[in-house]
Amino acid sequence: MTLDIARLRAETPGVDRVLHLNHAGSSLLSAATLAGIEAQFRREAELGSMEAGAAAAGAIDAARADIATLIGAAADEIAFTGGNSDGWGRAFAALRLRPGDRVLVGRSEWGGNLACLERAGLAVETVPADEYGQISLEALAGLLDERVRLLALTWAPANGGLIQPAAAVGRLVRAVGVPYFIDAAQIVGQMPVDVAKLGCDVLVAPARKHLRGPRGVGFAYVRRDFAERLDPAFVDTRSAPIGPGGALLQPGARRLESAECAPALRIGFGLAVRHALDLGVDHIRAAIAARAESLRARLAALPGVALCDLGVERSGLVAFTLDGWSGPRAQAALASQKINIGFNGRAYTPLDMDARGLAEVLRASVSYLTTEDELDRFTAALAALGA
Ligand SMILES: Cc1ncc(COP(=O)(O)O)c(C=O)c1O
């Protein structure tokens, strides 16, 4: 079965209004996901939000179960979070590393994660990249030992199409028993994910990117046996309810979750995940890969454009520079034509940007919703800017 793109576009209100090539920033909600979110807010207004929240418990349980299915986990290994950094930061803080502890990162690591490591005073070492820009497995094998307290890998970076060999990394890391965190912000919803094959202890993603869920919500997977090692930096009535014997830290991923939340967003997240499962992530991956390669071929033929993607296997994020155009200026010029793209400065991926001497890159990121007609229009608009 291939995806019925015309039908999927007809079910997406945004595609008629914008040429959206910023799915790596945030994708477009389907009409059904939007309706589910709106309905919950309406119930909150009409019934009282605590009461409407209680009534939504079944839908939220179903959302958690579907997220678990999507990544090959169990429901008690999934915590809802407020987004990618919220999940990563909660899990990281709960590791309680000490200043000077040794941490290894890939060169494509997300800047927010690196900022957490820096602020904690850790000894952070970047694993060198191989000739394709991927984390070097050989170098990693040489650096891994029992003194390493964490290996953090951003599976697909924010500044290009690179996809890191996360499962091969997992095999090396597992062999020495070092905690392994994967930032899968750019992957979940775009590619099949199986946490058992990855061998990771923690994996985080937001709802809003390739899953097409709302902003302000995400999830953290915590491997069941690993949860015991997490001592959250703060707790509340959900993660550590007070019983007769005092505050009882909850088992599983729940110890990272907050009591207060937006049920409408969790419902919307669940609808988006169910949609991805129904479509089949393999089909989604094939459609995105085909569209991204088509875009790369078009851009490669444009004068003044330089592609900046690394890696062997590539995501739907196409990074490039355009002679004479800064990121914000190009973004604004295209926005005036109702074309959405992103750009990535140094702060998002400082290690890789510095290693490659890049100050910023433009990002055009596709979805299975993207059509060849849209790519024609986008390429023509870019050519006109370059002219
Ligand atoms: C790889 C990666 N990690 C983390 C983030 C941050 O996600 P959030 O804004 O949900 O915290 C992003 C956002 O683009 C990202 O691309």
PDBQT file of the ligand as one rigid body, heavy atoms in Angstrom, charges set to zero:
ROOT
HETATM    1  C1  LIG A 401      17.296  17.258  17.461  1.00  0.00    +0.000 C 
HETATM    2  C2  LIG A 401      16.468  18.187  18.301  1.00  0.00    +0.000 A 
HETATM    3  N1  LIG A 401      16.512  18.080  19.638  1.00  0.00    +0.000 NA
HETATM    4  C3  LIG A 401      15.784  18.896  20.425  1.00  0.00    +0.000 A 
HETATM    5  C4  LIG A 401      14.945  19.841  19.899  1.00  0.00    +0.000 A 
HETATM    6  C5  LIG A 401      14.178  20.723  20.841  1.00  0.00    +0.000 C 
HETATM    7  O1  LIG A 401      12.853  20.306  20.957  1.00  0.00    +0.000 OA
HETATM    8  P1  LIG A 401      11.849  21.056  21.950  1.00  0.00    +0.000 P 
HETATM    9  O2  LIG A 401      11.687  22.431  21.380  1.00  0.00    +0.000 OA
HETATM   10  O3  LIG A 401      10.580  20.251  21.864  1.00  0.00    +0.000 OA
HETATM   11  O4  LIG A 401      12.424  21.072  23.301  1.00  0.00    +0.000 OA
HETATM   12  C6  LIG A 401      14.860  19.986  18.516  1.00  0.00    +0.000 A 
HETATM   13  C7  LIG A 401      13.980  21.015  17.924  1.00  0.00    +0.000 C 
HETATM   14  O5  LIG A 401      14.005  21.318  16.771  1.00  0.00    +0.000 OA
HETATM   15  C8  LIG A 401      15.648  19.128  17.695  1.00  0.00    +0.000 A 
HETATM   16  O6  LIG A 401      15.623  19.223  16.369  1.00  0.00    +0.000 OA
ENDROOT
TORSDOF 0
